Every structure is written in C-alpha cells, then in structure tokens.
C-alpha cells in the first residue's frame, strides 16, 4: 500500500450495517509512501495506523474530517498526537488501530 499526505484511508465495516472508518493521512512514516501513517479519523482522533488488507487508499477525494483550530494537527513536542476523551483508537482484526466504545 502506498499513500500520500492528504489521501484518505477507508476500512470497511466487518458486519452488515457497520459504517466504514475513514481517516486522512497527515504524515507518512514509511519509505516511498509505505505505512505506518499518522492519521486523523472522522471523529477527530489522531493516531499511528498500520493498515491491514481490508484498507484502501482514496486519492483526491474530499471527506469531512474534523480539523482543530487553524486546520493543523495538534501535536506535542515529542511528535505524539494529542487525543481528546478517554477512548483509545483500536480496531480488531487487521491493522493496528482499534475503536473502543463504538
């Protein structure tokens, strides 16, 4: 998989009726567009994401991802993403990110 900053990653739901998860790529940490990626999910949370085989790259599409303040990502000095709330970003199955409390 190859993605660029500004691309969107889409992970389809695992069950009938589950909506897909969509995230905007903020940073590419691998070589030549390879994972891992720093992403912002539609609910505004940010985190490092290692996509599984069920993820696809959507290029040049406009999605409504929440932006903070001036549109730039909130990051602490160490490069880790600030997250609001107590829920962590997790997803079972492929990929490294899990959603809890959904």
C-alpha positions as CSV (number, residue, x, y, z in Angstrom):
1,X,0.0,0.0,0.0
2,X,1.2,3.5,-0.8
3,X,-0.4,6.7,0.4
4,X,0.5,10.4,0.4
5,X,-0.3,13.2,2.8
6,X,-3.9,14.3,2.2
7,X,-5.0,10.8,0.9
8,X,-7.8,9.1,2.8
9,X,-7.7,5.5,4.1
10,X,-11.1,3.6,4.1
11,X,-11.6,0.5,6.2
12,X,-15.0,-1.2,5.5
13,X,-17.1,-2.4,8.4
14,X,-16.9,-6.0,9.4
15,X,-20.6,-6.6,9.9
16,X,-23.7,-5.7,8.0
17,X,-24.8,-2.2,8.9
18,X,-21.3,-1.1,10.2
19,X,-20.2,2.1,8.6
20,X,-16.7,2.3,7.1
21,X,-14.0,4.0,9.0
22,X,-12.3,6.9,7.1
23,X,-9.1,8.6,8.1
24,X,-7.0,11.4,6.5
25,X,-3.3,10.7,6.1
26,X,-1.4,13.5,8.0
27,X,2.1,12.0,7.8
28,X,3.8,9.1,6.1
29,X,6.4,7.4,8.3
30,X,7.4,4.6,5.9
31,X,9.6,4.8,2.8
32,X,8.1,5.7,-0.5
33,X,4.5,6.1,0.9
34,X,4.5,2.9,2.8
35,X,3.0,2.5,6.3
36,X,2.9,3.4,9.1
37,X,0.8,6.6,8.8
38,X,-0.2,9.3,11.2
39,X,-4.0,9.7,10.5
40,X,-6.9,11.7,11.7
41,X,-10.2,9.8,12.0
42,X,-13.5,11.4,11.2
43,X,-14.3,11.9,14.9
44,X,-11.1,14.0,15.2
45,X,-8.9,11.4,17.0
46,X,-5.3,11.0,15.7
47,X,-3.0,8.1,15.8
48,X,-0.5,5.9,14.1
49,X,-2.1,3.4,11.8
50,X,-0.7,0.2,10.2
51,X,-3.5,-0.7,7.6
52,X,-4.5,-4.3,7.0
53,X,-5.6,-5.9,3.8
54,X,-9.1,-4.5,4.3
55,X,-8.0,-0.9,3.9
56,X,-7.9,1.0,0.7
57,X,-6.4,4.4,-0.3
58,X,-8.7,7.0,-1.7
59,X,-6.8,9.7,-3.6
60,X,-8.2,13.2,-4.4
61,X,-11.5,12.7,-2.5
62,X,-12.8,15.3,-0.1
63,X,-14.0,13.9,3.2
64,X,-15.3,15.7,6.2
65,X,-12.6,15.1,8.8
66,X,-12.7,17.4,11.8
67,X,-9.8,19.9,11.9
68,X,-8.6,21.6,15.0
69,X,-8.4,25.4,15.1
70,X,-6.4,26.6,12.1
71,X,-6.6,23.2,10.3
72,X,-3.3,21.9,11.6
73,X,-2.9,18.8,13.7
74,X,-2.3,19.2,17.4
75,X,0.9,17.5,18.3
76,X,3.1,17.6,21.4
77,X,6.8,18.3,21.2
78,X,7.6,14.5,21.1
79,X,5.6,14.0,17.9
80,X,2.8,12.1,19.6
81,X,-0.7,13.0,18.8
82,X,-3.0,14.7,21.4
83,X,-6.2,12.9,21.9
84,X,-9.4,14.1,23.5
85,X,-11.5,11.9,25.7
86,X,-10.6,8.7,27.4
87,X,-11.3,6.3,24.4
88,X,-8.3,4.9,22.7
89,X,-8.2,4.2,18.9
90,X,-8.4,0.5,18.4
91,X,-9.8,-1.8,15.8
92,X,-9.9,-5.6,15.9
93,X,-8.7,-7.7,13.1
94,X,-6.3,-6.3,10.6
95,X,-4.4,-3.1,11.2
96,X,-3.1,-1.8,14.5
97,X,-5.8,0.6,15.4
98,X,-8.9,-0.4,17.5
99,X,-12.0,1.6,18.3
100,X,-13.4,1.2,21.7
101,X,-16.8,2.2,23.0
102,X,-18.4,2.3,19.5
